[in-house]
Amino acid sequence: MGVRNLRAICPNCGGKIHTQPKGLGHFTWANSWMLVQTGSECQHCGTALSGKVGPGNMAILAEDADKTWWEREAGIEPGADMEFALDADTLFNTLADTLEDNKHMWPVGRLTKIVSDAAERRLTFKSPMLAWEVHAEPVADECSRLVFSSKRLPGVFADWGERKRVERKLQRAVGDRAELA
């Protein structure tokens, strides 16, 4: 153990789990969840753990190891696409209306230069750090989904999480206007 005997909390039973320092020798010199790791299972309930510790000293379950903190909190599977109970043309029109109505409400700044191609059901726009292309793609009868692609603008070295923020915000805004499948 290190200078401080930090504990993580089991998300299943709430028990305190032993931790050990990681990567910095034998010293855990601050109350920081980033500097410790857990074992492979909880000592109290036997639940499988990933060995990682999240914010608030919460241990991360083995099945949640690949999820981001937002996906763990919201209960969303990693990489899951949102499917809408609309045909692709209706979804495209809903997407265009949503972008036009909400382009000033984005957490990272204004969206600019919205260009639409109704024949291919494709929208192109720019956020402060990324250039976006969103395509409404049919999945099954009366069911479709949004496909996102983005690239950094010239002179921008990192998007600082803008990619996921804009995708989540856009899917949530379109989901408020449409029924989810």
Secondary structure, 3 states (H helix, E strand, C coil): CCCCCCEEECCCCCCEEECEECCCCCCCCCCCHHHEECCCECCCCCCEEEEEEEHHHEEEEHHHCCCCHHHHHHCCCCCCCCEECCCHHHHHHHHHHHHHHHCCCCCCCCCEEEEEECCCCEEEEECCCEEEEEEEEEEECCEEEEEEEEEECCCCCCCCCHHHHHHHHHHHHHHHHCCEC
